[in-house]
Amino acid sequence: MTNTPVAEMSFEQAMSELEQVVSKLERGDVALEDSIKLYERGAELKKRCEDKLKEAEEKVAAITLDAQGTPTGTTPVEGM
């Protein structure tokens, strides 16, 4: 696991660390206090992944196509 702030992580970084957190919690060999910290970190990582996926979905939804179905550009998405 890293000390990188969750808000600065890419989707891939957050997903990788989230998988590590889940693995440690599933093993059950972590002290209670450490489990709580891991759970909190995991919740932040999960939210980061969800946010990044939502951004990607919005970008894909904004792609415009011409009459032949060829991507021609993007249209602005509100809130971006």
C-alpha positions as CSV (number, residue, x, y, z in Angstrom):
1,M,0.0,0.0,0.0
2,T,1.1,3.6,-0.6
3,N,0.9,6.8,1.2
4,T,-0.4,8.5,-1.9
5,P,-3.5,10.7,-1.2
6,V,-6.5,8.9,-2.7
7,A,-7.6,12.1,-4.4
8,E,-4.4,12.0,-6.5
9,M,-4.7,8.4,-7.6
10,S,-5.6,7.2,-11.1
11,F,-8.4,4.6,-11.4
12,E,-5.8,1.8,-11.8
13,Q,-3.8,2.9,-8.7
14,A,-6.9,3.1,-6.6
15,M,-8.2,-0.3,-7.8
16,S,-4.9,-2.0,-7.2
17,E,-4.7,-0.7,-3.6
18,L,-8.3,-1.5,-3.0
19,E,-7.6,-5.1,-4.0
20,Q,-4.7,-5.2,-1.5
21,V,-7.0,-3.8,1.3
22,V,-9.7,-6.3,0.6
23,S,-7.2,-9.2,0.6
24,K,-5.8,-8.1,4.0
25,L,-9.2,-7.8,5.5
26,E,-10.3,-11.1,4.1
27,R,-7.3,-12.9,5.6
28,G,-8.5,-11.7,9.1
29,D,-5.0,-11.6,10.6
30,V,-5.0,-7.8,11.0
31,A,-5.4,-6.2,14.5
32,L,-8.7,-4.5,15.1
33,E,-7.4,-1.0,15.0
34,D,-5.5,-1.7,11.8
35,S,-8.6,-3.3,10.3
36,I,-10.6,-0.2,11.0
37,K,-7.9,2.0,9.3
38,L,-7.8,-0.5,6.3
39,Y,-11.6,-0.4,6.1
40,E,-11.6,3.5,6.1
41,R,-8.9,3.6,3.4
42,G,-10.8,1.0,1.4
43,A,-14.0,3.1,1.5
44,E,-12.0,6.1,0.2
45,L,-10.5,4.0,-2.6
46,K,-13.9,2.6,-3.6
47,K,-15.3,6.1,-3.9
48,R,-12.3,7.2,-6.0
49,C,-12.9,4.3,-8.3
50,E,-16.6,5.0,-8.6
51,D,-15.9,8.7,-9.3
52,K,-13.3,7.9,-12.0
53,L,-15.7,5.4,-13.7
54,K,-18.5,8.0,-13.7
55,E,-16.1,10.5,-15.3
56,A,-15.2,8.0,-18.0
57,E,-18.9,7.1,-18.6
58,E,-19.8,10.8,-19.0
59,K,-17.0,11.3,-21.5
60,V,-18.1,8.3,-23.5
61,A,-21.7,9.5,-23.4
62,A,-20.6,12.8,-24.8
63,I,-19.0,11.5,-27.9
64,T,-20.9,12.6,-31.0
65,L,-21.2,10.5,-34.2
66,D,-21.7,11.6,-37.8
67,A,-24.3,10.0,-40.1
68,Q,-21.9,7.0,-40.8
69,G,-21.4,6.4,-37.1
70,T,-17.9,7.8,-37.0
71,P,-16.9,9.7,-33.9
72,T,-16.6,13.4,-34.8
73,G,-15.9,14.9,-31.4
74,T,-17.4,15.4,-28.1
75,T,-20.1,17.6,-26.7
76,P,-19.6,19.4,-23.3
77,V,-21.0,17.5,-20.4
78,E,-22.5,19.7,-17.6
79,G,-20.5,19.6,-14.4
80,M,-17.2,18.7,-15.9
